[in-house]
Amino acid sequence: MIALHFFSRLYLGLVYLFVIGPMLIIIIDSLNSATSFPSPFETVTLRWYVAVLRHDEFLTAMRVSAIVAALAATIATVLGFLAAYALVRYPLRGENAIATFLLAPILVPQIVIGLAMLQLLALLGVQLTLAGLVAVHTIYVMPFTLRLVMTGLARFDFGLEEAALSLGAGRLRAVRYVTLPLVRTALIAGFVFAFILSFVNRDSAHSHVRLYGIPYRPIGRGRRLDGGCRRRRNYRDRRAGFSPAAAGLRGSGSHAVP
């Protein structure tokens, strides 16, 4: 029994190491003063962080990424909860087909979703703005929030909601004070997951070749980060794994998205 407990803890530790290990390597290497990659660790420095903070283009693009991710995650969490509540709470005819339809964006490549939305907005004569990018990201991340909230509601005892109704609470009041607090873990997990997916999603942004009204000012591929030393391009590309933020570093032209 003791051996089983030990090996279970060891297995869990190896899983955590496998998941967190790459991030630790990136953090440690970001403090390396070496100007090429890969290279031995030389000295600790914050020059790369200072270099990034000196570029208004990058900060602007990263701010746009954060805004898009926050809006998309919020909308997706709200819509995902409403859809999950309806599918789990009430018996609906064809609910499996409805759930499959709502989860379908997971099966479609991100760049295909972006191109389809781009063509739809063009057909409707809608100018491509930040709202269009938020819509694309919301469509992509909503299935993830829907699945997480459905999992949380599957373990929820709706008898508690019925008890609140029998005591005189209205439907909305019961949902607000009974249902939402008990499934908040699933809601928070869905929001965080959606935010991360939206923030690092470049493929949907890739299809929006020109986003009018969004101040993307790309940094040329040949520009040095600190005016003196530059890491090799493949290493900079690994660092620039943002969604619209990467557009501020990788594109070409005055409003380009990679």
C-alpha positions as CSV (number, residue, x, y, z in Angstrom):
1,M,0.0,0.0,0.0
2,I,2.8,2.4,0.9
3,A,4.6,1.4,-2.4
4,L,1.4,2.1,-4.4
5,H,1.1,5.5,-2.7
6,F,4.7,6.3,-3.4
7,F,4.5,5.4,-7.1
8,S,1.2,7.3,-7.5
9,R,2.9,10.4,-6.2
10,L,5.9,9.8,-8.3
11,Y,3.8,9.4,-11.4
12,L,1.9,12.6,-10.6
13,G,5.1,14.5,-10.2
14,L,6.4,13.3,-13.5
15,V,3.2,14.4,-15.2
16,Y,3.6,17.9,-13.7
17,L,7.2,18.0,-14.7
18,F,6.3,17.1,-18.3
19,V,3.7,19.8,-18.4
20,I,5.5,22.6,-16.6
21,G,9.1,21.7,-17.6
22,P,9.0,23.4,-21.0
23,M,7.7,26.6,-19.5
24,L,10.4,26.6,-16.9
25,I,13.1,26.2,-19.6
26,I,11.6,29.2,-21.5
27,I,11.6,31.3,-18.3
28,I,15.2,30.4,-17.5
29,D,16.4,31.0,-21.0
30,S,14.7,34.4,-21.1
31,L,17.1,35.5,-18.4
32,N,20.1,34.3,-20.5
33,S,22.3,37.1,-21.8
34,A,23.4,35.0,-24.8
35,T,22.5,36.4,-28.2
36,S,21.9,33.2,-30.0
37,F,19.8,30.1,-29.5
38,P,20.6,27.4,-28.5
39,S,23.6,28.4,-26.4
40,P,25.0,27.8,-23.0
41,F,23.7,29.9,-20.1
42,E,26.0,32.9,-19.7
43,T,24.8,35.4,-17.2
44,V,21.5,36.5,-15.7
45,T,20.0,39.6,-17.5
46,L,16.7,41.4,-17.9
47,R,17.7,43.0,-21.2
48,W,15.2,41.0,-23.3
49,Y,12.3,42.1,-21.1
50,V,13.5,45.7,-21.2
51,A,13.9,45.5,-25.0
52,V,10.3,44.4,-25.3
53,L,9.0,47.1,-23.1
54,R,10.7,49.7,-25.3
55,H,8.7,48.8,-28.4
56,D,5.4,50.5,-28.5
57,E,4.3,48.4,-31.5
58,F,4.6,45.2,-29.5
59,L,2.9,46.6,-26.4
60,T,0.0,47.9,-28.6
61,A,-0.4,44.6,-30.3
62,M,-0.2,42.7,-27.0
63,R,-2.8,45.0,-25.6
64,V,-5.1,44.3,-28.5
65,S,-4.5,40.5,-27.9
66,A,-5.5,40.9,-24.3
67,I,-8.7,42.9,-25.1
68,V,-9.8,40.4,-27.8
69,A,-9.1,37.5,-25.5
70,A,-11.0,39.0,-22.5
71,L,-14.0,40.0,-24.6
72,A,-14.1,36.6,-26.5
73,A,-13.7,34.6,-23.2
74,T,-16.4,36.7,-21.5
75,I,-19.0,36.3,-24.3
76,A,-18.1,32.6,-24.8
77,T,-18.5,31.9,-21.1
78,V,-21.9,33.6,-20.9
79,L,-23.2,31.9,-24.1
80,G,-21.7,28.6,-23.1
81,F,-23.4,28.7,-19.7
82,L,-26.8,29.5,-21.3
83,A,-26.5,26.8,-23.9
84,A,-25.2,24.2,-21.3
85,Y,-27.9,25.1,-18.9
86,A,-30.6,24.6,-21.5
87,L,-29.1,21.3,-22.7
88,V,-28.6,19.8,-19.2
89,R,-31.5,21.2,-17.3
90,Y,-34.3,20.6,-19.8
91,P,-35.0,17.5,-22.0
92,L,-34.9,18.8,-25.5
93,R,-35.8,16.9,-28.7
94,G,-32.6,16.4,-30.7
95,E,-30.4,17.7,-27.9
96,N,-27.5,15.5,-29.0
97,A,-27.7,17.1,-32.5
98,I,-27.8,20.6,-31.0
99,A,-24.8,19.8,-28.8
100,T,-22.9,18.4,-31.7
101,F,-23.7,21.6,-33.8
102,L,-22.5,23.9,-31.0
103,L,-19.3,21.9,-30.5
104,A,-18.6,21.7,-34.3
105,P,-16.1,24.6,-34.4
106,I,-13.7,22.3,-32.5
107,L,-13.5,20.1,-35.6
108,V,-12.9,22.9,-38.1
109,P,-9.4,24.3,-38.5
110,Q,-9.0,27.8,-37.0
111,I,-7.9,29.4,-40.2
112,V,-10.9,28.0,-42.0
113,I,-13.2,29.6,-39.4
114,G,-11.3,32.9,-39.9
115,L,-11.6,32.8,-43.7
116,A,-15.3,31.9,-43.5
117,M,-16.0,34.8,-41.1
118,L,-14.0,37.1,-43.3
119,Q,-16.1,36.2,-46.4
120,L,-19.3,36.5,-44.4
121,L,-18.5,40.0,-43.2
122,A,-17.5,40.9,-46.8
123,L,-20.8,39.7,-48.2
124,L,-22.7,41.6,-45.5
125,G,-20.7,44.7,-46.3
126,V,-19.5,44.9,-42.7
127,Q,-16.2,46.7,-42.2
128,L,-13.5,44.6,-40.5
129,T,-12.9,45.9,-37.1
130,L,-12.0,44.7,-33.6
131,A,-15.6,43.4,-33.2
132,G,-15.1,41.0,-36.2
133,L,-12.0,39.6,-34.6
134,V,-13.8,39.1,-31.3
135,A,-16.6,37.3,-33.1
136,V,-14.2,34.9,-34.8
137,H,-12.4,34.1,-31.5
138,T,-15.8,33.8,-29.7
139,I,-17.0,31.2,-32.2
140,Y,-13.7,29.3,-31.8
141,V,-13.5,29.2,-28.0
142,M,-17.2,28.8,-27.1
143,P,-17.3,25.0,-27.6
144,F,-14.6,24.7,-24.9
145,T,-16.5,26.7,-22.4
146,L,-19.7,24.8,-23.3
147,R,-18.1,21.5,-22.7
148,L,-16.6,22.5,-19.3
149,V,-19.9,24.0,-18.1
150,M,-21.8,21.0,-19.2
151,T,-19.5,18.8,-17.2
152,G,-20.0,21.0,-14.2
153,L,-23.8,21.0,-14.6
154,A,-23.8,17.2,-15.0
155,R,-22.8,16.9,-11.4
156,F,-25.1,19.6,-10.2
157,D,-28.2,18.6,-8.1
158,F,-31.1,20.5,-9.7
159,G,-33.2,19.6,-6.6
160,L,-31.5,22.5,-4.9
161,E,-32.8,24.8,-7.5
162,E,-36.3,23.3,-7.1
163,A,-36.1,23.8,-3.4
164,A,-35.3,27.5,-3.9
165,L,-38.3,27.8,-6.2
166,S,-40.5,26.1,-3.7
167,L,-39.4,28.7,-1.0
168,G,-40.6,31.6,-3.2
169,A,-37.5,32.5,-5.2
170,G,-37.9,33.3,-8.9
171,R,-36.2,31.4,-11.6
172,L,-33.5,34.0,-12.2
173,R,-32.9,34.5,-8.5
174,A,-32.5,30.7,-8.0
175,V,-30.0,30.5,-10.8
176,R,-28.1,33.5,-9.5
177,Y,-27.9,32.5,-5.9
178,V,-28.0,28.7,-6.1
179,T,-26.8,27.5,-9.5
180,L,-24.1,29.9,-10.4
181,P,-22.2,29.7,-7.1
182,L,-22.1,25.9,-7.2
183,V,-20.8,25.8,-10.8
184,R,-18.5,28.7,-10.5
185,T,-15.5,26.4,-10.7
186,A,-16.5,25.3,-14.2
187,L,-17.3,28.8,-15.2
188,I,-13.9,30.1,-14.1
189,A,-12.1,27.2,-15.7
190,G,-14.0,27.8,-19.0
191,F,-13.2,31.5,-18.9
192,V,-9.5,30.9,-18.2
193,F,-9.3,28.2,-20.9
194,A,-11.1,30.4,-23.4
195,F,-8.8,33.4,-22.6
196,I,-5.6,31.4,-23.1
197,L,-6.9,29.8,-26.4
198,S,-7.9,33.2,-27.8
199,F,-4.7,35.0,-26.7
200,V,-2.4,32.5,-28.4
201,N,-4.6,31.9,-31.4
202,R,-2.9,33.3,-34.5
203,D,-4.6,31.3,-37.2
204,S,-8.0,33.1,-37.0
205,A,-6.2,36.5,-37.0
206,H,-4.2,35.3,-39.9
207,S,-7.2,35.3,-42.2
208,H,-8.0,38.9,-41.4
209,V,-5.5,40.3,-43.8
210,R,-6.3,44.0,-43.0
211,L,-8.2,44.9,-39.8
212,Y,-9.2,48.5,-40.4
213,G,-9.3,50.6,-37.3
214,I,-6.9,48.3,-35.3
215,P,-3.5,49.9,-34.8
216,Y,-1.2,47.1,-35.9
217,R,2.2,48.5,-36.5
218,P,4.5,45.6,-37.3
219,I,8.2,45.5,-36.4
220,G,10.3,44.5,-39.4
221,R,11.9,41.1,-39.3
222,G,15.3,42.6,-39.5
223,R,14.9,45.1,-36.6
224,R,17.0,44.5,-33.5
225,L,15.3,44.2,-30.1
226,D,17.7,46.3,-28.2
227,G,19.6,48.1,-31.0
228,G,22.7,46.1,-30.4
229,C,22.1,42.3,-30.0
230,R,19.6,40.1,-31.7
231,R,18.7,36.6,-31.3
232,R,18.2,34.4,-34.3
233,R,14.9,34.7,-36.1
234,N,13.7,31.2,-35.3
235,Y,14.1,32.0,-31.6
236,R,12.3,35.3,-31.9
237,D,9.5,33.5,-33.6
238,R,9.2,31.1,-30.7
239,R,9.0,34.1,-28.3
240,A,6.3,35.8,-30.4
241,G,3.7,33.1,-30.0
242,F,0.9,35.6,-29.5
243,S,-2.2,36.0,-31.5
244,P,-2.7,39.6,-32.7
245,A,0.4,40.4,-30.6
246,A,2.4,38.3,-33.0
247,A,1.0,40.5,-35.8
248,G,2.7,43.4,-34.3
249,L,6.1,41.6,-34.6
250,R,5.8,39.5,-37.7
251,G,3.8,41.2,-40.4
252,S,4.8,43.5,-43.2
253,G,2.9,46.6,-44.2
254,S,1.1,49.2,-42.1
255,H,-1.8,47.0,-40.9
256,A,-0.7,43.5,-41.6
257,V,-1.5,40.3,-39.7
258,P,0.7,37.3,-40.1
